[in-house]
Amino acid sequence: MIEEKNEATLLLVYNEKMQDKENMWYLDNGASNHMCEDKDKFMELDEITRSNVIFVDHSKVAIKGKYTILIKLRDESHQFINDVNYISIVKNNILSLG
C-alpha cells in the first residue's frame, strides 16, 4: 500500500493595481491571532491588555492593546473583527483563519 502525503499549498496572487497597503489584510491560516499595526483602525482600543506574540522565527513582539476593528469588504459592506491585537511594528495586517 502506498501512503500519500498531503502537503499544504500556498497560492498567492499579487495585483499591483489593487495594492492599497493601508486597507490590505492578509488571510493566514497559520496565525493564531488577528494583528493590525494601525492604531487608527480600531473602533475602541483596550490598551490595558498587554502580552506578546511569538513568530515562527522565535522573535517576540509586544501586543500594545486589543479590541475591535471595522473593515470594508470588496462589495462595500462592512464587517466587525473582534479580538484584534494592536502591534505597532508588524508590517502587514493579518486575519487569522486558524
Secondary structure as the mmCIF struct_conf table of DSSP 4:
data_model
#
loop_
_struct_conf.conf_type_id
_struct_conf.id
_struct_conf.beg_label_comp_id
_struct_conf.beg_label_asym_id
_struct_conf.beg_label_seq_id
_struct_conf.end_label_comp_id
_struct_conf.end_label_asym_id
_struct_conf.end_label_seq_id
HELX_LH_PP_P HELX_LH_PP_P1 ILE A 2 GLU A 4
HELX_RH_3T_P HELX_RH_3T_P1 GLU A 16 MET A 18
HELX_RH_3T_P HELX_RH_3T_P2 LYS A 21 ASN A 23
STRN STRN1 TRP A 25 ASP A 28
BEND BEND1 ASN A 29 GLY A 30
BEND BEND2 SER A 32 ASN A 33
STRN STRN2 HIS A 34 CYS A 36
HELX_RH_3T_P HELX_RH_3T_P3 LYS A 39 LYS A 41
STRN STRN3 PHE A 42 PHE A 42
BEND BEND3 MET A 43 GLU A 44
STRN STRN4 ASP A 46 ASP A 46
TURN_TY1_P TURN_TY1_P1 GLU A 47 ILE A 48
STRN STRN5 SER A 51 ILE A 54
TURN_TY1_P TURN_TY1_P2 VAL A 56 ASP A 57
BEND BEND4 HIS A 58 HIS A 58
STRN STRN6 LYS A 60 ILE A 63
STRN STRN7 LYS A 66 LYS A 72
TURN_TY1_P TURN_TY1_P3 ARG A 74 ASP A 75
BEND BEND5 GLU A 76 GLU A 76
STRN STRN8 HIS A 78 TYR A 86
TURN_TY1_P TURN_TY1_P4 SER A 88 ILE A 89
BEND BEND6 LYS A 91 ASN A 92
STRN STRN9 ASN A 93 SER A 96
#
